[in-house]
Amino acid sequence: MSDEQSPHSGPAPRPGSQSALRRRNEQLITATLREQGSLSQAELARSTGLSTATISNIVKAMAAQGLAETHPTTSSGRRALAVSLLETPEVAAGIDFGRSHVRIILASPGFKVLAERQANLAVGHLAAESIAVAAAMLNELLAESGIERSHVVGAGVGVPGPIDHSTGTVIRGAILPEWVGVNIVAQLEDALGMPVFADNDANLGALAQVTWGEHRSVKDLVFLKIGSGIGAGLILNGAPYYGHTGITGEIGHATIFDQGLVCRCGNRGCLETVASTAIMVELLSRGEPVQLTVPDIIARAQSGDSATLRVIDDAGMAVGRAVANVANLINPEIVVVGGPLAPLGETLLAPIRRGLVRHAVPAIGEGTTVVMSSLGDRAEALGGISLALSRSRHWNH
Ligand SMILES: [Zn+2]
């Protein structure tokens, strides 16, 4: 069954497949037109780096779907075709579930944010409770912004853990153990009354970088989410990479020490046991009257506390070493770091780069750019919108 027939959690398109590339290119064209207004096809080709033949094909398909319109114009004295986006009443939702929060963003197919809201969830929340919170929040957002539910083409949903793409079920290894075995797609579709497309949060973070972020022209990108767990989302050859069963980017379980701490995955010495925010909190809270929080760690680092800086340096070097192994295999153009430690900036990026350069093949270590995500903690929900727009379009039409 192709994913056109199975919109919900059906097999994701293969990277490099015609449909995956086409969707990505369509999003690139949409985002460019959203930013720069009406452009000729030649200007679109220059801005996006796509061939004029590709532009022409995709623009034709978008015009047929009522998403764009073309009109004759002249450019440098020659006849040309100008392309502009048509506003449609359609809306997509992005929903990001974290260990202690849920965030919802609504946006148009032209990548314009229409409404957003975040709520806190108790740590250890059950899936059913959080789904009810999300459903109530979505109702409020739709009512407040005057958007009809029938205009919402779907919701792209991120969860902090692997999802079996053949069933839509959260599988073991999730940061939310209470959610393991839950068919998140079916339950959310019941609660929200719309098509739901679920993915791992790091995959959505990666997708956001190449659809909403400043890395739209990047074909090979690794998004690294460092939080209470560590996960990576991969964009390969211009499309999200889902592997055989959809469980990819488990860089948090790259082995760093043979005889390290026991990890929640059952192995020892995984990257998560030396570089997650959970282990940083544990290490730095020793001897403290109350357990530190991630904002405490950021504040101490910024005030130059030497123990905090040492812990961050060690964590960054370990992350860099794990990234070096990934980079040696896939040679990404850029590694984007996201998650709650983003305010640390260079304090965290510098040791990651050192670890990468030390452990990667020299040409790769020196040729890979490592930056912080500019999308902050909205990346996952924004990526959810991109997922919903690309998947729903192919089964609505
Ligand atoms: Zn592990």
Residues whose N, C-alpha, C, O or C-beta is under 5 A from the ligand:
A	BS01	ZN	G252 H253 C263 R264 C265 N267 C270
